[in-house]
């Protein structure tokens, strides 16, 4: 099962998502699951959740930190 994973405003990758969690889809982007939010159809999903077979696109957005 192939899914398009897009790091918002930067780049995207086509990845094999079979038997993977959303967190495992972050590997090509060199980001920590603590600095991003993973969205499916505009809704956040838990990074430790397995990717369902019917998902075609995942968006990854960087969280903004400020002080």
mmCIF file as Biopython writes it, N, C-alpha, C and O atoms, coordinates in Angstrom:
data_model
#
loop_
_atom_site.group_PDB
_atom_site.id
_atom_site.type_symbol
_atom_site.label_atom_id
_atom_site.label_alt_id
_atom_site.label_comp_id
_atom_site.label_asym_id
_atom_site.label_entity_id
_atom_site.label_seq_id
_atom_site.pdbx_PDB_ins_code
_atom_site.Cartn_x
_atom_site.Cartn_y
_atom_site.Cartn_z
_atom_site.occupancy
_atom_site.B_iso_or_equiv
_atom_site.auth_seq_id
_atom_site.auth_asym_id
_atom_site.pdbx_PDB_model_num
ATOM 1   N N  . UNK A ? 1  ? 0.842  -1.175 0.000  1.0 0.0 1  A 1 
ATOM 2   C CA . UNK A ? 1  ? 0.000  0.000  0.000  1.0 0.0 1  A 1 
ATOM 3   C C  . UNK A ? 1  ? 0.889  1.241  0.000  1.0 0.0 1  A 1 
ATOM 4   O O  . UNK A ? 1  ? 1.735  1.414  0.878  1.0 0.0 1  A 1 
ATOM 5   N N  . UNK A ? 2  ? 0.689  2.085  -0.980 1.0 0.0 2  A 1 
ATOM 6   C CA . UNK A ? 2  ? 1.480  3.307  -1.112 1.0 0.0 2  A 1 
ATOM 7   C C  . UNK A ? 2  ? 0.650  4.499  -0.658 1.0 0.0 2  A 1 
ATOM 8   O O  . UNK A ? 2  ? -0.536 4.609  -0.969 1.0 0.0 2  A 1 
ATOM 9   N N  . UNK A ? 3  ? 1.304  5.393  0.087  1.0 0.0 3  A 1 
ATOM 10  C CA . UNK A ? 3  ? 0.642  6.600  0.562  1.0 0.0 3  A 1 
ATOM 11  C C  . UNK A ? 3  ? 1.549  7.792  0.260  1.0 0.0 3  A 1 
ATOM 12  O O  . UNK A ? 3  ? 2.772  7.692  0.351  1.0 0.0 3  A 1 
ATOM 13  N N  . UNK A ? 4  ? 0.936  8.921  -0.100 1.0 0.0 4  A 1 
ATOM 14  C CA . UNK A ? 4  ? 1.681  10.159 -0.304 1.0 0.0 4  A 1 
ATOM 15  C C  . UNK A ? 4  ? 1.769  10.875 1.041  1.0 0.0 4  A 1 
ATOM 16  O O  . UNK A ? 4  ? 0.753  11.154 1.678  1.0 0.0 4  A 1 
ATOM 17  N N  . UNK A ? 5  ? 2.992  11.165 1.459  1.0 0.0 5  A 1 
ATOM 18  C CA . UNK A ? 5  ? 3.212  11.879 2.721  1.0 0.0 5  A 1 
ATOM 19  C C  . UNK A ? 5  ? 3.845  13.218 2.365  1.0 0.0 5  A 1 
ATOM 20  O O  . UNK A ? 5  ? 4.921  13.272 1.769  1.0 0.0 5  A 1 
ATOM 21  N N  . UNK A ? 6  ? 3.160  14.302 2.741  1.0 0.0 6  A 1 
ATOM 22  C CA . UNK A ? 6  ? 3.638  15.643 2.407  1.0 0.0 6  A 1 
ATOM 23  C C  . UNK A ? 6  ? 3.980  16.410 3.670  1.0 0.0 6  A 1 
ATOM 24  O O  . UNK A ? 6  ? 3.162  16.527 4.582  1.0 0.0 6  A 1 
ATOM 25  N N  . UNK A ? 7  ? 5.205  16.935 3.713  1.0 0.0 7  A 1 
ATOM 26  C CA . UNK A ? 7  ? 5.594  17.857 4.768  1.0 0.0 7  A 1 
ATOM 27  C C  . UNK A ? 7  ? 5.185  19.230 4.270  1.0 0.0 7  A 1 
ATOM 28  O O  . UNK A ? 7  ? 5.798  19.770 3.349  1.0 0.0 7  A 1 
ATOM 29  N N  . UNK A ? 8  ? 4.155  19.792 4.872  1.0 0.0 8  A 1 
ATOM 30  C CA . UNK A ? 8  ? 3.502  21.015 4.387  1.0 0.0 8  A 1 
ATOM 31  C C  . UNK A ? 8  ? 4.507  22.108 4.043  1.0 0.0 8  A 1 
ATOM 32  O O  . UNK A ? 8  ? 5.356  22.477 4.854  1.0 0.0 8  A 1 
ATOM 33  N N  . UNK A ? 9  ? 4.388  22.612 2.827  1.0 0.0 9  A 1 
ATOM 34  C CA . UNK A ? 9  ? 5.219  23.707 2.372  1.0 0.0 9  A 1 
ATOM 35  C C  . UNK A ? 9  ? 6.631  23.317 1.998  1.0 0.0 9  A 1 
ATOM 36  O O  . UNK A ? 9  ? 7.432  24.184 1.650  1.0 0.0 9  A 1 
ATOM 37  N N  . UNK A ? 10 ? 6.964  22.021 2.060  1.0 0.0 10 A 1 
ATOM 38  C CA . UNK A ? 10 ? 8.335  21.613 1.765  1.0 0.0 10 A 1 
ATOM 39  C C  . UNK A ? 10 ? 8.395  20.569 0.658  1.0 0.0 10 A 1 
ATOM 40  O O  . UNK A ? 10 ? 8.663  20.911 -0.494 1.0 0.0 10 A 1 
ATOM 41  N N  . UNK A ? 11 ? 8.154  19.316 0.980  1.0 0.0 11 A 1 
ATOM 42  C CA . UNK A ? 11 ? 8.277  18.264 -0.031 1.0 0.0 11 A 1 
ATOM 43  C C  . UNK A ? 11 ? 7.354  17.103 0.310  1.0 0.0 11 A 1 
ATOM 44  O O  . UNK A ? 11 ? 6.752  17.064 1.383  1.0 0.0 11 A 1 
ATOM 45  N N  . UNK A ? 12 ? 7.251  16.155 -0.622 1.0 0.0 12 A 1 
ATOM 46  C CA . UNK A ? 12 ? 6.430  14.977 -0.369 1.0 0.0 12 A 1 
ATOM 47  C C  . UNK A ? 12 ? 7.170  13.732 -0.835 1.0 0.0 12 A 1 
ATOM 48  O O  . UNK A ? 12 ? 8.095  13.802 -1.644 1.0 0.0 12 A 1 
ATOM 49  N N  . UNK A ? 13 ? 6.741  12.593 -0.308 1.0 0.0 13 A 1 
ATOM 50  C CA . UNK A ? 13 ? 7.315  11.297 -0.665 1.0 0.0 13 A 1 
ATOM 51  C C  . UNK A ? 13 ? 6.184  10.290 -0.836 1.0 0.0 13 A 1 
ATOM 52  O O  . UNK A ? 13 ? 5.172  10.354 -0.138 1.0 0.0 13 A 1 
ATOM 53  N N  . UNK A ? 14 ? 6.366  9.371  -1.760 1.0 0.0 14 A 1 
ATOM 54  C CA . UNK A ? 14 ? 5.477  8.221  -1.904 1.0 0.0 14 A 1 
ATOM 55  C C  . UNK A ? 14 ? 6.116  7.098  -1.092 1.0 0.0 14 A 1 
ATOM 56  O O  . UNK A ? 14 ? 7.243  6.691  -1.372 1.0 0.0 14 A 1 
ATOM 57  N N  . UNK A ? 15 ? 5.399  6.598  -0.089 1.0 0.0 15 A 1 
ATOM 58  C CA . UNK A ? 15 ? 5.966  5.600  0.809  1.0 0.0 15 A 1 
ATOM 59  C C  . UNK A ? 15 ? 5.088  4.364  0.908  1.0 0.0 15 A 1 
ATOM 60  O O  . UNK A ? 15 ? 3.867  4.432  0.765  1.0 0.0 15 A 1 
ATOM 61  N N  . UNK A ? 16 ? 5.734  3.241  1.155  1.0 0.0 16 A 1 
ATOM 62  C CA . UNK A ? 16 ? 5.011  2.010  1.447  1.0 0.0 16 A 1 
ATOM 63  C C  . UNK A ? 16 ? 4.572  2.104  2.900  1.0 0.0 16 A 1 
ATOM 64  O O  . UNK A ? 16 ? 5.415  2.177  3.795  1.0 0.0 16 A 1 
ATOM 65  N N  . UNK A ? 17 ? 3.272  2.103  3.148  1.0 0.0 17 A 1 
ATOM 66  C CA . UNK A ? 17 ? 2.745  2.276  4.499  1.0 0.0 17 A 1 
ATOM 67  C C  . UNK A ? 17 ? 2.243  0.972  5.111  1.0 0.0 17 A 1 
ATOM 68  O O  . UNK A ? 17 ? 1.693  0.979  6.213  1.0 0.0 17 A 1 
ATOM 69  N N  . UNK A ? 18 ? 2.425  -0.134 4.418  1.0 0.0 18 A 1 
ATOM 70  C CA . UNK A ? 18 ? 1.941  -1.422 4.923  1.0 0.0 18 A 1 
ATOM 71  C C  . UNK A ? 18 ? 2.609  -1.750 6.251  1.0 0.0 18 A 1 
ATOM 72  O O  . UNK A ? 18 ? 3.834  -1.715 6.374  1.0 0.0 18 A 1 
ATOM 73  N N  . UNK A ? 19 ? 1.784  -2.070 7.241  1.0 0.0 19 A 1 
ATOM 74  C CA . UNK A ? 19 ? 2.263  -2.455 8.578  1.0 0.0 19 A 1 
ATOM 75  C C  . UNK A ? 19 ? 3.095  -1.380 9.261  1.0 0.0 19 A 1 
ATOM 76  O O  . UNK A ? 19 ? 3.984  -1.694 10.053 1.0 0.0 19 A 1 
ATOM 77  N N  . UNK A ? 20 ? 2.817  -0.114 8.964  1.0 0.0 20 A 1 
ATOM 78  C CA . UNK A ? 20 ? 3.552  0.989  9.586  1.0 0.0 20 A 1 
ATOM 79  C C  . UNK A ? 20 ? 2.614  1.870  10.389 1.0 0.0 20 A 1 
ATOM 80  O O  . UNK A ? 20 ? 1.404  1.898  10.161 1.0 0.0 20 A 1 
ATOM 81  N N  . UNK A ? 21 ? 3.205  2.592  11.338 1.0 0.0 21 A 1 
ATOM 82  C CA . UNK A ? 21 ? 2.458  3.608  12.080 1.0 0.0 21 A 1 
ATOM 83  C C  . UNK A ? 21 ? 2.700  4.954  11.394 1.0 0.0 21 A 1 
ATOM 84  O O  . UNK A ? 21 ? 3.584  5.087  10.548 1.0 0.0 21 A 1 
ATOM 85  N N  . UNK A ? 22 ? 1.897  5.942  11.775 1.0 0.0 22 A 1 
ATOM 86  C CA . UNK A ? 22 ? 2.094  7.272  11.215 1.0 0.0 22 A 1 
ATOM 87  C C  . UNK A ? 22 ? 3.479  7.804  11.565 1.0 0.0 22 A 1 
ATOM 88  O O  . UNK A ? 22 ? 4.091  8.487  10.744 1.0 0.0 22 A 1 
ATOM 89  N N  . UNK A ? 23 ? 3.988  7.513  12.755 1.0 0.0 23 A 1 
ATOM 90  C CA . UNK A ? 23 ? 5.318  7.977  13.160 1.0 0.0 23 A 1 
ATOM 91  C C  . UNK A ? 23 ? 6.398  7.426  12.234 1.0 0.0 23 A 1 
ATOM 92  O O  . UNK A ? 23 ? 7.371  8.120  11.936 1.0 0.0 23 A 1 
ATOM 93  N N  . UNK A ? 24 ? 6.237  6.194  11.780 1.0 0.0 24 A 1 
ATOM 94  C CA . UNK A ? 24 ? 7.233  5.589  10.892 1.0 0.0 24 A 1 
ATOM 95  C C  . UNK A ? 24 ? 7.252  6.253  9.520  1.0 0.0 24 A 1 
ATOM 96  O O  . UNK A ? 24 ? 8.246  6.149  8.802  1.0 0.0 24 A 1 
ATOM 97  N N  . UNK A ? 25 ? 6.188  6.921  9.148  1.0 0.0 25 A 1 
ATOM 98  C CA . UNK A ? 25 ? 6.147  7.635  7.867  1.0 0.0 25 A 1 
ATOM 99  C C  . UNK A ? 25 ? 6.967  8.920  7.898  1.0 0.0 25 A 1 
ATOM 100 O O  . UNK A ? 25 ? 7.186  9.531  6.852  1.0 0.0 25 A 1 
ATOM 101 N N  . UNK A ? 26 ? 7.420  9.339  9.069  1.0 0.0 26 A 1 
ATOM 102 C CA . UNK A ? 26 ? 8.185  10.581 9.208  1.0 0.0 26 A 1 
ATOM 103 C C  . UNK A ? 26 ? 9.657  10.420 8.862  1.0 0.0 26 A 1 
ATOM 104 O O  . UNK A ? 26 ? 10.348 11.418 8.657  1.0 0.0 26 A 1 
ATOM 105 N N  . UNK A ? 27 ? 10.158 9.185  8.793  1.0 0.0 27 A 1 
ATOM 106 C CA . UNK A ? 27 ? 11.590 8.931  8.618  1.0 0.0 27 A 1 
ATOM 107 C C  . UNK A ? 27 ? 12.248 9.705  7.462  1.0 0.0 27 A 1 
ATOM 108 O O  . UNK A ? 27 ? 13.329 10.257 7.668  1.0 0.0 27 A 1 
ATOM 109 N N  . UNK A ? 28 ? 11.661 9.775  6.266  1.0 0.0 28 A 1 
ATOM 110 C CA . UNK A ? 28 ? 12.337 10.484 5.169  1.0 0.0 28 A 1 
ATOM 111 C C  . UNK A ? 28 ? 12.457 11.992 5.385  1.0 0.0 28 A 1 
ATOM 112 O O  . UNK A ? 28 ? 13.209 12.657 4.672  1.0 0.0 28 A 1 
ATOM 113 N N  . UNK A ? 29 ? 11.737 12.532 6.341  1.0 0.0 29 A 1 
ATOM 114 C CA . UNK A ? 29 ? 11.711 13.983 6.533  1.0 0.0 29 A 1 
ATOM 115 C C  . UNK A ? 29 ? 12.673 14.475 7.602  1.0 0.0 29 A 1 
ATOM 116 O O  . UNK A ? 29 ? 12.846 15.684 7.758  1.0 0.0 29 A 1 
ATOM 117 N N  . UNK A ? 30 ? 13.298 13.577 8.336  1.0 0.0 30 A 1 
ATOM 118 C CA . UNK A ? 30 ? 14.250 13.951 9.387  1.0 0.0 30 A 1 
ATOM 119 C C  . UNK A ? 30 ? 13.615 14.924 10.384 1.0 0.0 30 A 1 
ATOM 120 O O  . UNK A ? 30 ? 14.205 15.948 10.728 1.0 0.0 30 A 1 
ATOM 121 N N  . UNK A ? 31 ? 12.407 14.590 10.841 1.0 0.0 31 A 1 
ATOM 122 C CA . UNK A ? 31 ? 11.726 15.368 11.869 1.0 0.0 31 A 1 
ATOM 123 C C  . UNK A ? 31 ? 11.314 14.433 13.002 1.0 0.0 31 A 1 
ATOM 124 O O  . UNK A ? 31 ? 11.101 13.239 12.789 1.0 0.0 31 A 1 
ATOM 125 N N  . UNK A ? 32 ? 11.208 14.973 14.177 1.0 0.0 32 A 1 
ATOM 126 C CA . UNK A ? 32 ? 10.758 14.204 15.327 1.0 0.0 32 A 1 
ATOM 127 C C  . UNK A ? 32 ? 9.237  14.269 15.413 1.0 0.0 32 A 1 
ATOM 128 O O  . UNK A ? 32 ? 8.629  15.272 15.040 1.0 0.0 32 A 1 
ATOM 129 N N  . UNK A ? 33 ? 8.628  13.198 15.904 1.0 0.0 33 A 1 
ATOM 130 C CA . UNK A ? 33 ? 7.173  13.210 16.067 1.0 0.0 33 A 1 
ATOM 131 C C  . UNK A ? 33 ? 6.742  14.249 17.094 1.0 0.0 33 A 1 
ATOM 132 O O  . UNK A ? 33 ? 5.558  14.572 17.190 1.0 0.0 33 A 1 
ATOM 133 N N  . UNK A ? 34 ? 7.696  14.775 17.865 1.0 0.0 34 A 1 
ATOM 134 C CA . UNK A ? 34 ? 7.383  15.793 18.869 1.0 0.0 34 A 1 
ATOM 135 C C  . UNK A ? 34 ? 7.337  17.200 18.281 1.0 0.0 34 A 1 
ATOM 136 O O  . UNK A ? 34 ? 6.843  18.121 18.930 1.0 0.0 34 A 1 
ATOM 137 N N  . UNK A ? 35 ? 7.842  17.376 17.069 1.0 0.0 35 A 1 
ATOM 138 C CA . UNK A ? 35 ? 7.853  18.712 16.459 1.0 0.0 35 A 1 
ATOM 139 C C  . UNK A ? 35 ? 6.868  18.868 15.311 1.0 0.0 35 A 1 
ATOM 140 O O  . UNK A ? 35 ? 6.829  19.910 14.658 1.0 0.0 35 A 1 
ATOM 141 N N  . UNK A ? 36 ? 6.065  17.823 15.062 1.0 0.0 36 A 1 
ATOM 142 C CA . UNK A ? 36 ? 5.092  17.882 13.974 1.0 0.0 36 A 1 
ATOM 143 C C  . UNK A ? 36 ? 3.749  17.329 14.425 1.0 0.0 36 A 1 
ATOM 144 O O  . UNK A ? 36 ? 3.641  16.684 15.468 1.0 0.0 36 A 1 
ATOM 145 N N  . UNK A ? 37 ? 2.749  17.590 13.630 1.0 0.0 37 A 1 
ATOM 146 C CA . UNK A ? 37 ? 1.435  16.978 13.800 1.0 0.0 37 A 1 
ATOM 147 C C  . UNK A ? 37 ? 1.110  16.275 12.486 1.0 0.0 37 A 1 
ATOM 148 O O  . UNK A ? 37 ? 1.365  16.805 11.405 1.0 0.0 37 A 1 
ATOM 149 N N  . UNK A ? 38 ? 0.548  15.085 12.593 1.0 0.0 38 A 1 
ATOM 150 C CA . UNK A ? 38 ? 0.189  14.297 11.414 1.0 0.0 38 A 1 
ATOM 151 C C  . UNK A ? 38 ? -1.316 14.432 11.199 1.0 0.0 38 A 1 
ATOM 152 O O  . UNK A ? 38 ? -2.106 14.214 12.117 1.0 0.0 38 A 1 
ATOM 153 N N  . UNK A ? 39 ? -1.702 14.796 9.969  1.0 0.0 39 A 1 
ATOM 154 C CA . UNK A ? 39 ? -3.107 15.021 9.645  1.0 0.0 39 A 1 
ATOM 155 C C  . UNK A ? 39 ? -3.560 14.096 8.520  1.0 0.0 39 A 1 
ATOM 156 O O  . UNK A ? 39 ? -2.825 13.846 7.565  1.0 0.0 39 A 1 
ATOM 157 N N  . UNK A ? 40 ? -4.780 13.597 8.652  1.0 0.0 40 A 1 
ATOM 158 C CA . UNK A ? 40 ? -5.440 12.842 7.591  1.0 0.0 40 A 1 
ATOM 159 C C  . UNK A ? 40 ? -6.786 13.524 7.366  1.0 0.0 40 A 1 
ATOM 160 O O  . UNK A ? 40 ? -7.602 13.635 8.281  1.0 0.0 40 A 1 
ATOM 161 N N  . UNK A ? 41 ? -7.001 13.976 6.140  1.0 0.0 41 A 1 
ATOM 162 C CA . UNK A ? 41 ? -8.211 14.725 5.799  1.0 0.0 41 A 1 
ATOM 163 C C  . UNK A ? 41 ? -8.408 15.915 6.739  1.0 0.0 41 A 1 
ATOM 164 O O  . UNK A ? 41 ? -9.531 16.223 7.140  1.0 0.0 41 A 1 
ATOM 165 N N  . UNK A ? 42 ? -7.308 16.576 7.083  1.0 0.0 42 A 1 
ATOM 166 C CA . UNK A ? 42 ? -7.354 17.768 7.910  1.0 0.0 42 A 1 
ATOM 167 C C  . UNK A ? 42 ? -7.512 17.532 9.400  1.0 0.0 42 A 1 
ATOM 168 O O  . UNK A ? 42 ? -7.596 18.484 10.175 1.0 0.0 42 A 1 
ATOM 169 N N  . UNK A ? 43 ? -7.554 16.275 9.808  1.0 0.0 43 A 1 
ATOM 170 C CA . UNK A ? 43 ? -7.731 15.948 11.228 1.0 0.0 43 A 1 
ATOM 171 C C  . UNK A ? 43 ? -6.481 15.290 11.781 1.0 0.0 43 A 1 
ATOM 172 O O  . UNK A ? 43 ? -5.898 14.426 11.127 1.0 0.0 43 A 1 
ATOM 173 N N  . UNK A ? 44 ? -6.054 15.687 12.986 1.0 0.0 44 A 1 
ATOM 174 C CA . UNK A ? 44 ? -4.871 15.059 13.581 1.0 0.0 44 A 1 
ATOM 175 C C  . UNK A ? 44 ? -5.122 13.594 13.920 1.0 0.0 44 A 1 
ATOM 176 O O  . UNK A ? 44 ? -6.221 13.209 14.319 1.0 0.0 44 A 1 
ATOM 177 N N  . UNK A ? 45 ? -4.082 12.793 13.753 1.0 0.0 45 A 1 
ATOM 178 C CA . UNK A ? 45 ? -4.143 11.370 14.101 1.0 0.0 45 A 1 
ATOM 179 C C  . UNK A ? 45 ? -2.983 11.062 15.045 1.0 0.0 45 A 1 
ATOM 180 O O  . UNK A ? 45 ? -1.928 11.688 14.946 1.0 0.0 45 A 1 
ATOM 181 N N  . UNK A ? 46 ? -3.163 10.105 15.961 1.0 0.0 46 A 1 
ATOM 182 C CA . UNK A ? 46 ? -2.066 9.717  16.855 1.0 0.0 46 A 1 
ATOM 183 C C  . UNK A ? 46 ? -0.925 9.088  16.056 1.0 0.0 46 A 1 
ATOM 184 O O  . UNK A ? 46 ? -1.153 8.224  15.209 1.0 0.0 46 A 1 
ATOM 185 N N  . UNK A ? 47 ? 0.298  9.528  16.331 1.0 0.0 47 A 1 
ATOM 186 C CA . UNK A ? 47 ? 1.449  9.031  15.589 1.0 0.0 47 A 1 
ATOM 187 C C  . UNK A ? 47 ? 1.700  7.541  15.806 1.0 0.0 47 A 1 
ATOM 188 O O  . UNK A ? 47 ? 2.301  6.887  14.954 1.0 0.0 47 A 1 
ATOM 189 N N  . UNK A ? 48 ? 1.249  6.999  16.932 1.0 0.0 48 A 1 
ATOM 190 C CA . UNK A ? 48 ? 1.487  5.582  17.212 1.0 0.0 48 A 1 
ATOM 191 C C  . UNK A ? 48 ? 0.404  4.671  16.636 1.0 0.0 48 A 1 
ATOM 192 O O  . UNK A ? 48 ? 0.453  3.455  16.818 1.0 0.0 48 A 1 
ATOM 193 N N  . UNK A ? 49 ? -0.565 5.252  15.945 1.0 0.0 49 A 1 
ATOM 194 C CA . UNK A ? 49 ? -1.660 4.477  15.338 1.0 0.0 49 A 1 
ATOM 195 C C  . UNK A ? 49 ? -1.206 3.866  14.011 1.0 0.0 49 A 1 
ATOM 196 O O  . UNK A ? 49 ? -0.509 4.525  13.239 1.0 0.0 49 A 1 
ATOM 197 N N  . UNK A ? 50 ? -1.591 2.613  13.734 1.0 0.0 50 A 1 
ATOM 198 C CA . UNK A ? 50 ? -1.269 2.018  12.428 1.0 0.0 50 A 1 
ATOM 199 C C  . UNK A ? 50 ? -1.985 2.761  11.303 1.0 0.0 50 A 1 
ATOM 200 O O  . UNK A ? 50 ? -3.099 3.254  11.481 1.0 0.0 50 A 1 
ATOM 201 N N  . UNK A ? 51 ? -1.336 2.835  10.152 1.0 0.0 51 A 1 
ATOM 202 C CA . UNK A ? 51 ? -1.920 3.482  8.981  1.0 0.0 51 A 1 
ATOM 203 C C  . UNK A ? 51 ? -2.913 2.507  8.337  1.0 0.0 51 A 1 
ATOM 204 O O  . UNK A ? 51 ? -2.520 1.416  7.924  1.0 0.0 51 A 1 
ATOM 205 N N  . UNK A ? 52 ? -4.194 2.886  8.248  1.0 0.0 52 A 1 
ATOM 206 C CA . UNK A ? 52 ? -5.187 2.000  7.611  1.0 0.0 52 A 1 
ATOM 207 C C  . UNK A ? 52 ? -4.919 1.828  6.110  1.0 0.0 52 A 1 
ATOM 208 O O  . UNK A ? 52 ? -4.285 2.674  5.480  1.0 0.0 52 A 1 
ATOM 209 N N  . UNK A ? 53 ? -5.404 0.738  5.561  1.0 0.0 53 A 1 
ATOM 210 C CA . UNK A ? 53 ? -5.180 0.426  4.144  1.0 0.0 53 A 1 
ATOM 211 C C  . UNK A ? 53 ? -5.836 1.419  3.190  1.0 0.0 53 A 1 
ATOM 212 O O  . UNK A ? 53 ? -5.390 1.558  2.051  1.0 0.0 53 A 1 
ATOM 213 N N  . UNK A ? 54 ? -6.880 2.109  3.627  1.0 0.0 54 A 1 
ATOM 214 C CA . UNK A ? 54 ? -7.607 2.999  2.717  1.0 0.0 54 A 1 
ATOM 215 C C  . UNK A ? 54 ? -7.081 4.434  2.693  1.0 0.0 54 A 1 
ATOM 216 O O  . UNK A ? 54 ? -7.657 5.285  2.014  1.0 0.0 54 A 1 
ATOM 217 N N  . UNK A ? 55 ? -6.008 4.716  3.413  1.0 0.0 55 A 1 
ATOM 218 C CA . UNK A ? 55 ? -5.434 6.064  3.435  1.0 0.0 55 A 1 
ATOM 219 C C  . UNK A ? 55 ? -4.544 6.259  2.214  1.0 0.0 55 A 1 
ATOM 220 O O  . UNK A ? 55 ? -3.684 5.426  1.926  1.0 0.0 55 A 1 
ATOM 221 N N  . UNK A ? 56 ? -4.755 7.370  1.490  1.0 0.0 56 A 1 
ATOM 222 C CA . UNK A ? 56 ? -3.956 7.660  0.299  1.0 0.0 56 A 1 
ATOM 223 C C  . UNK A ? 56 ? -3.001 8.827  0.506  1.0 0.0 56 A 1 
ATOM 224 O O  . UNK A ? 56 ? -1.966 8.916  -0.154 1.0 0.0 56 A 1 
ATOM 225 N N  . UNK A ? 57 ? -3.356 9.726  1.432  1.0 0.0 57 A 1 
ATOM 226 C CA . UNK A ? 57 ? -2.561 10.950 1.619  1.0 0.0 57 A 1 
ATOM 227 C C  . UNK A ? 57 ? -2.478 11.308 3.099  1.0 0.0 57 A 1 
ATOM 228 O O  . UNK A ? 57 ? -3.465 11.223 3.829  1.0 0.0 57 A 1 
ATOM 229 N N  . UNK A ? 58 ? -1.290 11.708 3.524  1.0 0.0 58 A 1 
ATOM 230 C CA . UNK A ? 58 ? -1.037 12.139 4.895  1.0 0.0 58 A 1 
ATOM 231 C C  . UNK A ? 58 ? -0.300 13.469 4.815  1.0 0.0 58 A 1 
ATOM 232 O O  . UNK A ? 58 ? 0.641  13.620 4.037  1.0 0.0 58 A 1 
ATOM 233 N N  . UNK A ? 59 ? -0.730 14.427 5.620  1.0 0.0 59 A 1 
ATOM 234 C CA . UNK A ? 59 ? -0.043 15.720 5.668  1.0 0.0 59 A 1 
ATOM 235 C C  . UNK A ? 59 ? 0.660  15.852 7.009  1.0 0.0 59 A 1 
ATOM 236 O O  . UNK A ? 59 ? 0.104  15.515 8.055  1.0 0.0 59 A 1 
ATOM 237 N N  . UNK A ? 60 ? 1.879  16.341 6.963  1.0 0.0 60 A 1 
ATOM 238 C CA . UNK A ? 60 ? 2.672  16.564 8.165  1.0 0.0 60 A 1 
ATOM 239 C C  . UNK A ? 60 ? 2.915  18.049 8.278  1.0 0.0 60 A 1 
ATOM 240 O O  . UNK A ? 60 ? 3.420  18.660 7.335  1.0 0.0 60 A 1 
ATOM 241 N N  . UNK A ? 61 ? 2.572  18.648 9.401  1.0 0.0 61 A 1 
ATOM 242 C CA . UNK A ? 61 ? 2.784  20.084 9.610  1.0 0.0 61 A 1 
ATOM 243 C C  . UNK A ? 61 ? 3.682  20.297 10.809 1.0 0.0 61 A 1 
ATOM 244 O O  . UNK A ? 61 ? 3.548  19.628 11.834 1.0 0.0 61 A 1 
ATOM 245 N N  . UNK A ? 62 ? 4.591  21.230 10.667 1.0 0.0 62 A 1 
ATOM 246 C CA . UNK A ? 62 ? 5.488  21.574 11.784 1.0 0.0 62 A 1 
ATOM 247 C C  . UNK A ? 62 ? 4.712  22.384 12.809 1.0 0.0 62 A 1 
ATOM 248 O O  . UNK A ? 62 ? 3.912  23.254 12.465 1.0 0.0 62 A 1 
ATOM 249 N N  . UNK A ? 63 ? 4.965  22.080 14.073 1.0 0.0 63 A 1 
ATOM 250 C CA . UNK A ? 63 ? 4.357  22.842 15.157 1.0 0.0 63 A 1 
ATOM 251 C C  . UNK A ? 63 ? 5.217  24.083 15.409 1.0 0.0 63 A 1 
ATOM 252 O O  . UNK A ? 63 ? 6.444  24.031 15.336 1.0 0.0 63 A 1 
ATOM 253 N N  . UNK A ? 64 ? 4.560  25.174 15.701 1.0 0.0 64 A 1 
ATOM 254 C CA . UNK A ? 64 ? 5.259  26.436 15.938 1.0 0.0 64 A 1 
ATOM 255 C C  . UNK A ? 64 ? 5.506  26.580 17.426 1.0 0.0 64 A 1 
ATOM 256 O O  . UNK A ? 64 ? 4.604  26.411 18.246 1.0 0.0 64 A 1 
ATOM 257 N N  . UNK A ? 65 ? 6.759  26.899 17.758 1.0 0.0 65 A 1 
ATOM 258 C CA . UNK A ? 65 ? 7.088  27.140 19.153 1.0 0.0 65 A 1 
ATOM 259 C C  . UNK A ? 65 ? 7.455  28.604 19.310 1.0 0.0 65 A 1 
ATOM 260 O O  . UNK A ? 65 ? 8.082  29.203 18.436 1.0 0.0 65 A 1 
ATOM 261 N N  . UNK A ? 66 ? 7.068  29.146 20.396 1.0 0.0 66 A 1 
ATOM 262 C CA . UNK A ? 66 ? 7.388  30.544 20.648 1.0 0.0 66 A 1 
ATOM 263 C C  . UNK A ? 66 ? 7.575  30.795 22.115 1.0 0.0 66 A 1 
ATOM 264 O O  . UNK A ? 66 ? 7.301  29.936 22.954 1.0 0.0 66 A 1 
ATOM 265 N N  . UNK A ? 67 ? 8.036  31.965 22.411 1.0 0.0 67 A 1 
ATOM 266 C CA . UNK A ? 67 ? 8.269  32.240 23.822 1.0 0.0 67 A 1 
ATOM 267 C C  . UNK A ? 67 ? 7.931  33.650 24.181 1.0 0.0 67 A 1 
ATOM 268 O O  . UNK A ? 67 ? 8.072  34.043 25.339 1.0 0.0 67 A 1 
#
